[in-house]
Amino acid sequence: MPPTRRNLLGAALGGAATAAVGLPASGAHAASWQLKWSPSARDDGLGGFETLEDDRAGSHPAASPHIRTTGDNWRFDMHTVDRDTSTDRQRHEVTGLRNGPGGDFLKWTAGQTWRVTYAMYIPSSLRATTSFTHIMQMKQPGSGTSPIVVQSLRRVNGVQTIELKLFDDDILVGRTDLEPLHEKWIDVDFQIKVGNGTAGSVRWILKNGSTTIVDKSRTGVDTFLADRVRPKWGIYRSLGDTSGSLRDCHLLLTRMRGYQLV
């Protein structure tokens, strides 16, 4: 089992991590991050999310559920035999931010600025691949829409990396080596201003304890398709990997928090 998590971004918003992309100019009203979402795996279970996408094709019922809670963590299990409804890929993901079982879910719309912080544990069995392996996505709800932003595990010239990209325009926000982050709790701080055309912006921060590994931003980018933006977490990967990296694996998330800049 992974070590107990002690240093979480969601516990305190201090230092450089408190700066927001798309922060309004100072004036009569000073914008600040307002906590809007703070689910507990232990108390809320999977009720903190808008929807679940757990083996949608029923490909591996003997292993269900593939998405579950273990203590204070949300766990996503992926097996090499698992298949999504599109059989060239695998998907076990949760979507959206819901305030407790049966509660309302939060809608991220154009002009708003949102932030999610959490800790993730990536075991060495969850490897970067030559084809896509996404562990976080920003999407418009509904089928047939492309991702807007993806946090992915990608092999680059044979090296395992973790990266953040704006999907449609293939804009790399940041990238760092994955292997030093395996078998550790890593803090994630993701910020997005939802905007069409050049009105959007993103910021991506990764921390290993007190050490900042990545702190990258992009402004003047498109972060909106239509309707609203909805985050997704889990394991969503292609079976087209050519590096032999596909393994039975899992992903752990904990201390998930959502903030709106108001």
C-alpha positions, 0 to 999 in steps of 0.5 A, a space after each residue: 500500500 502507498 505511504 500515508 499522505 501528509 502534505 496536500 495542496 488542498 489543505 492550504 493555499 499558500 505561496 506561488 500556488 495561490 496565483 490564478 491564471 486569468 486573475 482580474 485586475 485589482 479594483 473594488 472587489 478583490 477576487 479570491 478562491 472560494 471552496 465549492 467542492 470537498 468530497 470525502 471518499 470515506 463519507 461520500 463514497 462515489 457520490 462526490 462525482 456527477 457520473 461514473 464510467 465503470 466498464 461501460 461495455 461490461 467487458 470484465 464483470 468479475 473485477 467490478 467495481 473497477 472504481 471504488 473507495 479504499 479508506 480516504 482514497 478513490 481507486 481506479 483499477 485497470 486490467 489488460 482485458 478491460 475494454 470500453 465500448 470502443 474496443 480499441 481503448 479502455 476507460 474507467 473514469 469519474 466525471 464532474 463535481 457533485 456536492 454529496 450523493 444526490 446533491 447538485 453538480 457544479 457547472 463550469 461555464 464560459 467566463 468562469 475560472 475554476 481550480 481543482 487540487 488533489 493528490 495522486 499516487 501513480 504506481 510503477 505498473 501505470 506506465 506512460 505509453 506511445 499512444 494516449 493514456 489520460 488520467 485527467 480530462 476537461 471535456 464538454 459533456 456528451 458523446 462525440 466531443 473531443 477533450 479540451 485539456 488532457 493530463 497524460 502519461 506519454 512516452 517521448 523518445 522512449 522516456 516516460 513523461 507526464 504532461 498537460 496539453 490543450 488537445 485540439 491545438 496540440 499545445 503543450 503546457 508542461 511536461 516532466 519525467 514520470 519515473 521519479 514520480 512513481 510510487 509517490 503521492 504527488 500534489 496536483 493544482 490545475 486552474 482553468 479560465 473557461 473561454 472561447 477562442 483566445 479568452 481561456 487560460 490554464 495553469 498546471 502545478 505538480 509538487 512532490 512534497 515541498 518541491 515544485 516539479 512543474 509550474 506552467 501556464 498558457 494564456 490566450 487559448 481556447 478552453 471552451 467548446 459549447 455548453 460547459 466544461 466538465 472534468 474527468 479523472 481515472 484511467 483512459 488509455 489506448 490499446 495501440 501502445 507499441 512499447 509493451 507498457 500496458 499492465 494491470 494497474 491502478 490509480 489513487 486519488 485523495 483530498 480532492 477540492 474544487 474552487 471558483 474564483 469569485 
